[in-house]
């Protein structure tokens, strides 16, 4: 059989089907709080206010992160309107960009099969494919960092001419600037640290002369600086909060309560790299052996040849270690290492025997077989009777995912010896589709988290002038789906810094809210509030006038509508 990676009809057919599925899945689910609702709403407010400098959430200054993703989402909304797939489009495109750059780099640096395998490995990795369909900052950051890494590899490759080296390095500098605008200084600090470590480990001091530092720095600052200057001019409080609080204190302290043990990211990496877990350690060891071999062959200094495998290994290990020792941990922080790990796996697979594929396929099949035994227990995880049917609705999708991945694993084992490329393709395709089954099956739970099923009831009760409140809570998706901001009551949370700057935008105590709510009731002015159930019971005992519009175990939605309350009381008396 002809090698599949050399068959243009096969590769293009596979690519088109993959793109169609990838893009379709961007709009297949409701936006799930907190990240998805937050970043969609920030972009919606940017479009509504026409303020592209001062980023806001719920109408409140919000400076935790730079604006690139908000800009891109806002542009998408301007072009295509508001919606779920529009809110995820930038994230989805960054995921695809990462896959494309990884494939192209593998092909140019190594060979065609490595590029083909790298695309399959990264595109089917559970974590990369999943995060590519979630509206969060980490995929945007990872996409830009992947461009930076791949551009560096392409610029420094041993057969690059002067023009190619310059152009790829300028793209690397531009990508780092966009990474900074995606999520802050780590967009340049992490690549810079990797470069220093690479020079030390490989003793390739000449790489510093090949970075086009002057032109690169000019391009970097030309892209990254303007927004920081403009936002600081309009908001003098920005610089200290962003650079001290959101960078130094976040990394060195537990200020955000996002702590975790040193091994926090290990299970996330093992789960996230599926279905390629069986080759992960071999690929890392293979990269380490290359580093040792290169070191043994060098006599005091580098031979002047660039060593891409060592760069990939350092990128993967250092970034993983960097976040492991940080005092602030979230699952998506290690996402930028997946493209480099995918390339290392592809390099290993290309030279390894069929047994490497068998190991990965067998690992996946065994995990799926074990999972099938535990799937019936999933409904028992329900916290209450309301969430039970939501979990039950997810079960068939999880069954489908486990069966599909199991079949794909078995098929890959059978084909590994005789049709290596086909075995890799089947393992990748079935695993990718299985992962998307799990995501789409979660939508009922996602709708509950977002509260979207309450939106029609709310819209029926309000006008554009109706005051809206969130009492002792903040629901991230409601502002986006209702296209309205809320007045926060006794709950500042992540908006605490912005509310210190503009304290008139909220009510710091429930007592203040009750006074205003009751006064509006007596004046015949209708208001609506979303309230935590425990808070609702307390207010009900105090005799606060409320009519329940809709509710579930997570929130109670009420109005102070005098006519509605009186009608409900009359109905109760008549019964």
C-alpha positions as CSV (number, residue, x, y, z in Angstrom):
1,X,0.0,0.0,0.0
2,X,1.2,3.5,-0.9
3,X,2.2,5.6,2.2
4,X,-1.0,7.6,3.1
5,X,0.9,10.7,3.9
6,X,2.1,10.9,0.3
7,X,-1.5,10.5,-1.1
8,X,-2.8,14.0,-1.8
9,X,-6.4,12.8,-2.4
10,X,-6.4,11.0,0.9
11,X,-4.8,13.8,2.9
12,X,-7.1,16.5,1.4
13,X,-10.2,14.4,2.0
14,X,-9.2,13.8,5.6
15,X,-8.4,17.4,6.1
16,X,-11.7,18.7,4.7
17,X,-13.7,16.3,6.8
18,X,-11.7,17.2,9.9
19,X,-12.2,20.9,9.3
20,X,-16.0,20.5,8.8
21,X,-16.3,18.5,12.0
22,X,-14.1,20.9,13.9
23,X,-16.0,24.0,12.8
24,X,-19.4,22.4,13.3
25,X,-18.6,21.6,16.9
26,X,-17.9,25.2,17.7
27,X,-21.6,25.9,17.8
28,X,-22.9,22.5,19.0
29,X,-23.0,23.4,22.7
30,X,-24.1,26.2,24.9
31,X,-21.4,28.5,26.3
32,X,-20.5,27.1,29.7
33,X,-19.5,29.4,32.6
34,X,-17.2,30.7,33.8
35,X,-14.7,31.3,31.1
36,X,-16.9,31.0,28.1
37,X,-19.6,33.3,29.4
38,X,-17.0,35.8,30.7
39,X,-15.0,36.2,27.5
40,X,-18.1,36.3,25.2
41,X,-19.7,39.0,27.4
42,X,-16.6,41.1,27.4
43,X,-16.5,41.1,23.6
44,X,-20.2,41.8,23.5
45,X,-19.7,44.9,25.7
46,X,-16.8,46.0,23.6
47,X,-19.1,46.0,20.5
48,X,-21.9,47.7,22.4
49,X,-19.7,50.5,23.9
50,X,-17.3,50.9,21.0
51,X,-14.5,51.1,23.6
52,X,-11.7,48.9,22.3
53,X,-9.1,50.0,24.9
54,X,-10.7,49.7,28.4
55,X,-11.9,46.1,28.7
56,X,-15.0,45.6,30.9
57,X,-17.0,42.7,32.4
58,X,-20.6,43.4,33.4
59,X,-19.9,47.0,32.7
60,X,-17.0,47.0,35.2
61,X,-13.3,47.6,34.4
62,X,-11.7,44.2,34.1
63,X,-7.9,44.2,33.7
64,X,-6.9,40.6,34.6
65,X,-5.9,39.8,31.0
66,X,-4.9,41.7,27.8
67,X,-7.4,42.2,25.1
68,X,-6.4,40.1,22.0
69,X,-9.1,37.5,22.5
70,X,-11.7,40.1,23.4
71,X,-10.8,42.0,20.2
72,X,-11.0,38.9,18.0
73,X,-14.3,37.9,19.5
74,X,-15.7,41.4,19.1
75,X,-14.6,41.5,15.5
76,X,-16.4,38.1,15.0
77,X,-19.6,39.5,16.6
78,X,-19.4,42.6,14.3
79,X,-19.1,40.3,11.3
80,X,-21.4,37.4,12.1
81,X,-23.6,38.6,15.0
82,X,-23.8,37.2,18.5
83,X,-23.9,33.4,19.0
84,X,-22.1,30.3,20.4
85,X,-20.0,29.5,17.4
86,X,-19.1,33.1,16.9
87,X,-17.8,33.3,20.5
88,X,-15.7,30.2,20.0
89,X,-14.4,31.0,16.5
90,X,-11.1,32.6,17.5
91,X,-10.4,29.8,19.9
92,X,-11.2,27.2,17.2
93,X,-9.0,29.0,14.6
94,X,-6.1,29.1,17.1
95,X,-6.4,25.4,17.7
96,X,-6.4,24.8,13.9
97,X,-3.5,27.2,13.5
98,X,-1.5,25.2,16.1
99,X,-2.2,22.0,14.3
100,X,-1.3,23.5,10.9
101,X,2.0,25.0,12.1
102,X,3.0,21.8,13.9
103,X,2.4,19.8,10.8
104,X,4.2,22.2,8.5
105,X,7.2,22.4,10.9
106,X,7.4,18.6,11.3
107,X,7.4,18.3,7.5
108,X,10.1,20.9,6.9
109,X,12.4,20.1,9.9
110,X,12.1,16.3,9.7
111,X,10.1,14.7,6.9
112,X,6.7,14.4,5.4
113,X,5.6,11.5,7.6
114,X,6.6,13.3,10.8
115,X,4.5,16.3,9.7
116,X,1.6,14.0,8.9
117,X,1.9,12.2,12.3
118,X,2.3,15.4,14.2
119,X,-1.0,16.8,12.8
120,X,-2.8,13.6,13.7
121,X,-1.3,13.4,17.2
122,X,-2.1,17.0,18.1
123,X,-5.5,17.2,16.4
124,X,-6.7,14.0,18.2
125,X,-5.1,14.7,21.6
126,X,-8.1,14.9,23.9
127,X,-7.0,18.1,25.6
128,X,-6.0,20.1,22.5
129,X,-9.2,19.1,20.6
130,X,-11.3,19.8,23.7
131,X,-9.8,23.2,24.5
132,X,-10.0,24.1,20.8
133,X,-13.8,24.2,21.4
134,X,-13.9,26.2,24.6
135,X,-13.9,30.0,24.6
136,X,-11.0,30.5,27.0
137,X,-7.7,32.4,26.8
138,X,-5.4,29.4,27.0
139,X,-6.0,28.2,23.4
140,X,-5.4,31.7,22.1
141,X,-2.2,31.9,24.0
142,X,-1.2,28.4,22.9
143,X,-1.9,29.1,19.3
144,X,0.4,32.2,19.4
145,X,3.1,30.4,21.3
146,X,3.0,27.5,18.8
147,X,3.5,29.9,16.0
148,X,6.5,31.4,18.0
149,X,8.0,27.9,18.6
150,X,7.5,26.7,15.1
151,X,8.8,29.9,13.6
152,X,11.9,29.6,15.7
153,X,12.5,26.0,14.6
154,X,12.0,26.9,11.0
155,X,14.3,30.0,11.2
156,X,17.1,28.1,12.9
157,X,16.9,24.9,10.8
158,X,20.3,24.1,9.3
159,X,19.2,24.4,5.6
160,X,17.5,27.8,6.1
161,X,18.9,30.6,3.9
162,X,19.4,34.2,5.2
163,X,16.0,35.4,3.9
164,X,14.1,32.5,5.4
165,X,15.9,32.9,8.7
166,X,15.0,36.6,8.9
167,X,11.4,36.2,7.9
168,X,10.7,33.2,10.2
169,X,12.4,35.0,13.1
170,X,10.3,38.2,12.5
171,X,7.2,36.0,12.6
172,X,8.5,34.5,15.9
173,X,8.8,37.9,17.4
174,X,5.4,38.9,16.2
175,X,3.9,35.8,17.6
176,X,5.4,36.4,21.0
177,X,4.0,39.9,20.9
178,X,0.5,38.5,20.2
179,X,1.0,35.9,23.0
180,X,1.7,38.8,25.3
181,X,-1.5,40.5,24.1
182,X,-3.3,37.1,24.7
183,X,-2.4,36.5,28.3
184,X,0.5,38.7,29.5
185,X,4.2,38.4,30.0
186,X,4.4,34.7,29.9
187,X,4.0,35.0,26.1
188,X,7.6,36.2,26.0
189,X,9.1,35.0,29.3
190,X,8.5,31.3,28.6
191,X,10.0,31.3,25.1
192,X,12.9,33.5,26.3
193,X,13.6,31.1,29.2
194,X,13.5,28.1,26.8
195,X,15.9,29.8,24.5
196,X,18.4,30.5,27.3
197,X,18.2,26.9,28.5
198,X,18.6,25.6,25.0
199,X,21.8,27.6,24.5
200,X,23.1,26.4,27.9
201,X,22.3,22.7,27.2
202,X,23.4,22.6,23.6
203,X,26.2,25.1,23.9
204,X,24.9,26.7,20.8
205,X,25.9,30.2,21.6
206,X,25.7,31.2,17.9
207,X,21.9,31.1,18.1
208,X,21.9,34.5,19.7
209,X,23.4,36.0,16.5
210,X,20.6,34.4,14.5
211,X,17.7,35.9,16.3
212,X,17.6,39.2,14.4
213,X,17.3,40.9,17.8
214,X,17.1,44.5,16.7
215,X,14.5,44.0,14.0
216,X,12.7,41.5,16.2
217,X,12.5,43.8,19.2
218,X,11.2,46.7,17.1
219,X,8.5,44.4,15.7
220,X,7.7,43.0,19.2
221,X,7.3,46.4,20.8
222,X,5.4,47.9,17.8
223,X,2.8,45.2,18.2
224,X,2.6,44.7,22.0
225,X,3.2,48.2,23.3
226,X,0.4,50.5,22.0
227,X,-2.5,49.0,23.9
228,X,-0.6,49.0,27.2
229,X,0.3,52.7,26.7
230,X,-3.3,53.7,25.8
231,X,-5.0,51.7,28.5
232,X,-2.6,53.1,31.2
233,X,-3.2,56.6,30.0
234,X,-7.0,56.2,30.4
235,X,-6.7,54.1,33.6
236,X,-3.7,55.0,35.8
237,X,-4.5,52.2,38.1
238,X,-3.9,49.6,35.4
239,X,-0.1,49.1,35.5
240,X,0.3,48.2,39.2
241,X,-2.7,45.8,39.1
242,X,-1.7,44.1,35.8
243,X,2.0,43.7,36.3
244,X,2.3,43.3,40.1
245,X,-1.0,41.6,41.1
246,X,-1.7,39.6,37.9
247,X,1.9,38.4,37.3
248,X,4.2,38.6,40.2
249,X,1.7,37.9,43.0
250,X,-0.2,35.3,41.0
251,X,2.9,33.2,40.4
252,X,4.5,33.6,43.9
253,X,1.5,33.7,46.2
254,X,-1.8,31.9,46.7
255,X,-3.7,35.2,46.2
256,X,-6.2,33.6,43.7
257,X,-6.7,30.4,45.7
258,X,-5.7,28.3,42.7
259,X,-3.3,26.0,44.4
260,X,-2.4,22.4,43.8
261,X,0.3,19.9,44.7
262,X,3.5,19.6,42.6
263,X,2.0,16.7,40.7
264,X,-1.1,18.7,39.8
265,X,-0.5,18.6,36.0
266,X,0.7,15.0,35.7
267,X,-2.7,13.4,35.5
268,X,-3.9,16.2,33.2
269,X,-1.0,15.5,30.8
270,X,-1.7,11.8,30.9
271,X,-5.4,12.2,30.2
272,X,-4.9,15.1,27.8
273,X,-2.4,13.3,25.5
274,X,-4.8,10.3,24.9
275,X,-4.8,8.3,22.7
276,X,-1.0,8.7,22.5
277,X,-0.3,7.9,26.2
278,X,1.5,4.6,25.2
279,X,4.2,6.6,23.3
280,X,4.5,9.7,25.5
281,X,7.3,8.5,27.8
282,X,9.2,6.8,24.9
283,X,9.0,10.0,22.9
284,X,10.4,12.0,25.9
285,X,13.1,9.5,26.5
286,X,14.0,9.5,22.8
287,X,14.4,13.2,22.9
288,X,16.6,12.9,26.0
289,X,18.8,10.3,24.4
290,X,19.3,12.7,21.5
291,X,20.4,15.4,23.9
292,X,22.9,13.0,25.6
293,X,24.1,11.8,22.2
294,X,24.7,15.3,21.0
295,X,26.5,16.3,24.2
296,X,28.8,13.3,23.9
297,X,29.6,14.3,20.3
298,X,30.5,17.9,21.2
299,X,33.9,18.9,22.3
300,X,33.4,21.9,24.5
301,X,31.2,23.8,22.1
302,X,28.4,23.3,19.7
303,X,29.3,22.2,16.2
304,X,27.1,25.0,14.9
305,X,24.2,22.8,14.0
306,X,20.7,23.5,15.4
307,X,19.2,20.7,17.3
308,X,15.3,20.9,17.0
309,X,14.6,17.8,19.1
310,X,16.5,19.2,22.1
311,X,14.6,22.5,21.7
312,X,11.3,20.6,21.7
313,X,12.2,18.6,24.8
314,X,13.3,21.7,26.7
315,X,10.1,23.6,25.7
316,X,8.0,20.7,26.9
317,X,9.8,20.0,30.2
318,X,10.5,23.6,31.2
319,X,7.0,24.9,30.7
320,X,5.5,21.9,32.5
321,X,8.0,22.5,35.4
322,X,7.3,26.2,35.4
323,X,3.6,25.9,36.0
324,X,4.1,22.9,38.4
325,X,6.1,25.1,40.8
326,X,3.8,28.1,40.4
327,X,1.5,28.9,43.3
328,X,-1.3,29.4,40.9
329,X,-2.6,26.4,38.9
330,X,-5.4,25.8,36.5
331,X,-5.8,22.7,34.2
332,X,-5.3,24.6,31.0
333,X,-2.0,26.2,31.9
334,X,0.1,23.4,30.4
335,X,-1.7,23.5,27.0
336,X,1.2,25.2,25.2
337,X,3.4,22.1,25.6
338,X,1.0,19.9,23.5
339,X,2.4,20.9,20.1
340,X,6.0,20.3,21.1
341,X,5.0,16.9,22.7
342,X,3.1,16.0,19.5
343,X,6.2,16.7,17.4
344,X,8.3,14.6,19.8
345,X,5.8,11.7,19.6
346,X,5.7,12.1,15.8
347,X,9.5,11.9,15.5
348,X,9.4,8.8,17.7
349,X,6.6,7.1,15.8
350,X,8.2,7.7,12.4
351,X,11.3,5.7,13.4
352,X,9.8,3.2,15.9
353,X,8.5,-0.2,15.0
354,X,4.8,-1.1,14.8
355,X,4.9,-2.0,18.5
356,X,4.8,1.7,19.4
357,X,1.4,2.1,17.8
358,X,0.3,-1.1,19.5
359,X,1.3,0.3,22.9
360,X,-0.8,3.4,22.4
361,X,-3.8,1.6,20.9
362,X,-3.7,-1.1,23.6
363,X,-3.5,1.6,26.3
364,X,-6.5,3.3,24.9
365,X,-8.5,0.1,24.4
366,X,-7.8,-1.0,28.0
367,X,-8.8,2.3,29.4
368,X,-12.0,2.3,27.4
369,X,-12.8,-1.3,28.5
370,X,-12.3,-0.3,32.2
371,X,-14.4,2.8,31.6
372,X,-17.3,0.8,30.1
373,X,-17.5,-1.0,33.5
374,X,-17.8,2.3,35.4
375,X,-20.1,4.2,33.1
376,X,-23.3,2.8,34.7
377,X,-22.2,4.4,38.0
378,X,-22.2,8.0,36.6
379,X,-25.8,8.8,37.5
380,X,-24.9,8.1,41.1
381,X,-22.8,11.2,41.0
382,X,-25.8,13.4,40.8
383,X,-26.1,15.9,43.7
384,X,-29.8,16.1,43.6
385,X,-32.9,14.9,41.7
386,X,-32.7,17.9,39.3
387,X,-29.2,17.0,38.1
388,X,-29.9,13.3,37.8
389,X,-31.5,13.4,34.4
390,X,-28.7,15.7,33.2
391,X,-26.1,13.1,34.0
392,X,-28.3,10.3,32.6
393,X,-28.5,12.1,29.3
394,X,-24.7,12.2,29.2
395,X,-24.4,8.4,29.6
396,X,-25.3,7.3,26.1
397,X,-22.7,9.7,24.6
398,X,-20.0,8.4,27.0
399,X,-20.9,4.9,26.0
400,X,-20.6,5.8,22.4
401,X,-17.3,7.5,22.9
402,X,-15.8,4.6,24.8
403,X,-17.0,2.0,22.3
404,X,-15.8,4.0,19.3
405,X,-12.4,4.6,20.9
406,X,-12.2,0.9,21.9
407,X,-13.0,-0.2,18.3
408,X,-10.4,2.3,17.0
409,X,-7.8,1.0,19.3
410,X,-8.4,-2.7,18.4
411,X,-8.4,-1.8,14.7
412,X,-5.1,0.1,15.0
413,X,-3.6,-2.9,16.8
414,X,-4.6,-5.2,13.9
415,X,-3.3,-2.8,11.3
416,X,-0.1,-1.6,13.0
417,X,2.2,-4.2,11.5
418,X,1.0,-4.1,7.9
419,X,-0.3,-0.6,7.4
420,X,1.4,1.8,9.8
421,X,0.0,5.0,8.4
422,X,-3.5,3.7,8.3
423,X,-3.3,2.5,11.9
424,X,-2.2,5.9,13.1
425,X,-5.0,7.5,11.1
426,X,-7.7,5.2,12.5
427,X,-6.4,5.7,16.1
428,X,-6.4,9.5,15.6
429,X,-9.8,9.8,13.9
430,X,-11.8,7.5,16.2
431,X,-10.2,9.2,19.3
432,X,-11.0,12.7,18.0
433,X,-14.6,11.8,17.3
434,X,-15.0,10.0,20.6
435,X,-13.7,13.1,22.4
436,X,-16.2,15.3,20.7
437,X,-19.0,12.8,21.6
438,X,-18.1,13.4,25.3
439,X,-18.2,17.2,24.8
440,X,-21.5,17.3,22.9
441,X,-23.1,14.9,25.4
442,X,-22.3,17.4,28.2
443,X,-24.5,20.0,26.7
444,X,-27.5,19.4,29.0
445,X,-25.3,19.9,32.0
446,X,-23.8,23.0,30.3
447,X,-27.2,24.5,29.7
448,X,-27.9,24.0,33.4
449,X,-24.6,25.7,34.4
450,X,-25.3,28.6,32.1
451,X,-29.0,28.9,33.0
452,X,-29.9,29.4,29.4
453,X,-33.3,27.6,29.7
454,X,-34.4,30.4,32.0
455,X,-33.7,33.1,29.4
456,X,-37.1,33.0,27.7
457,X,-38.9,33.4,31.1
458,X,-36.7,36.3,32.0
459,X,-37.1,38.0,28.6
460,X,-40.9,37.7,29.0
461,X,-40.7,39.7,32.2
462,X,-38.3,42.6,31.4
463,X,-38.1,45.6,29.1
464,X,-34.9,47.4,28.2
465,X,-35.4,49.7,31.2
466,X,-36.0,47.0,33.8
467,X,-33.3,47.0,36.5
468,X,-31.5,43.7,36.8
469,X,-29.7,42.4,39.9
470,X,-27.5,39.4,40.8
471,X,-27.7,38.9,44.6
472,X,-24.8,37.2,46.4
473,X,-23.7,35.6,43.2
474,X,-22.6,36.3,39.6
475,X,-23.8,34.1,36.7
476,X,-21.3,34.6,33.8
477,X,-23.6,33.5,30.9
478,X,-26.8,35.5,31.6
479,X,-25.4,38.9,30.6
480,X,-24.3,37.5,27.2
481,X,-27.5,35.7,26.4
482,X,-29.7,38.5,27.7
483,X,-27.5,41.2,26.2
484,X,-27.8,43.1,29.5
485,X,-25.5,43.9,32.4
486,X,-26.5,43.3,36.0
487,X,-26.0,45.3,39.2
488,X,-24.0,43.1,41.6
489,X,-25.2,42.8,45.2
490,X,-22.8,41.8,47.9
491,X,-20.6,39.8,45.5
492,X,-17.6,41.4,43.9
493,X,-15.4,38.3,43.3
494,X,-13.2,38.8,40.2
495,X,-14.6,42.3,39.7
496,X,-13.4,43.6,43.1
497,X,-10.6,45.7,41.6
498,X,-12.9,47.3,39.1
499,X,-15.5,48.0,41.7
500,X,-13.0,49.8,43.9
501,X,-12.4,52.2,41.0
502,X,-16.2,52.6,40.3
503,X,-18.0,51.7,43.5
504,X,-21.2,53.3,42.2
505,X,-21.7,50.3,39.9
506,X,-22.7,47.9,42.6
507,X,-24.5,47.4,46.0
508,X,-22.1,46.1,48.6
509,X,-24.8,45.0,51.1
510,X,-28.0,43.0,50.7
511,X,-29.6,45.6,53.0
512,X,-29.1,48.3,50.4
513,X,-30.5,46.1,47.8
514,X,-33.6,45.3,49.9
515,X,-34.3,48.9,50.5
516,X,-34.1,49.8,46.8
517,X,-36.0,46.7,45.8
518,X,-38.9,47.4,48.2
519,X,-39.1,51.0,47.3
520,X,-39.4,50.2,43.7
521,X,-42.1,47.7,44.6
522,X,-44.1,50.3,46.4
523,X,-43.5,52.8,43.5
524,X,-44.7,50.3,41.0
525,X,-41.3,50.0,39.3
526,X,-40.6,46.5,38.2
527,X,-37.2,44.9,38.8
528,X,-35.8,41.4,38.4
529,X,-33.1,39.6,40.4
530,X,-31.2,36.3,40.2
531,X,-30.6,35.1,43.7
532,X,-28.8,32.2,45.4
533,X,-31.5,29.8,46.8
534,X,-30.2,30.2,50.4
535,X,-30.4,34.0,50.1
536,X,-33.8,33.7,48.6
537,X,-35.1,31.8,51.6
538,X,-33.7,34.4,54.0
539,X,-35.3,37.3,52.1
540,X,-38.6,35.4,51.9
541,X,-38.6,35.0,55.7
542,X,-38.0,38.7,56.0
543,X,-41.1,39.4,54.0
544,X,-39.3,40.9,51.0
545,X,-41.8,41.2,48.1
546,X,-40.8,38.6,45.5
547,X,-42.6,36.6,42.8
548,X,-40.7,33.6,41.5
549,X,-40.3,33.7,37.7
550,X,-38.2,30.5,37.4
551,X,-35.9,28.5,39.5
552,X,-33.6,25.5,39.8
553,X,-31.3,24.2,42.6
554,X,-28.7,26.7,41.5
555,X,-30.6,30.0,41.3
556,X,-34.0,31.6,41.9
557,X,-35.2,34.3,39.5
558,X,-37.7,36.7,41.0
559,X,-39.3,40.0,40.3
560,X,-40.8,42.7,42.6
561,X,-43.7,43.2,40.2
562,X,-46.5,44.5,42.4
563,X,-49.3,43.4,40.1
564,X,-47.9,40.0,39.7
565,X,-47.4,39.5,43.4
566,X,-50.9,40.6,44.1
567,X,-52.4,38.3,41.5
568,X,-50.5,35.4,42.9
569,X,-51.8,36.2,46.4
570,X,-55.4,36.4,45.1
571,X,-55.0,33.1,43.3
572,X,-53.7,31.5,46.6
573,X,-56.7,32.9,48.5
574,X,-59.2,31.6,46.0
575,X,-57.8,28.1,46.2
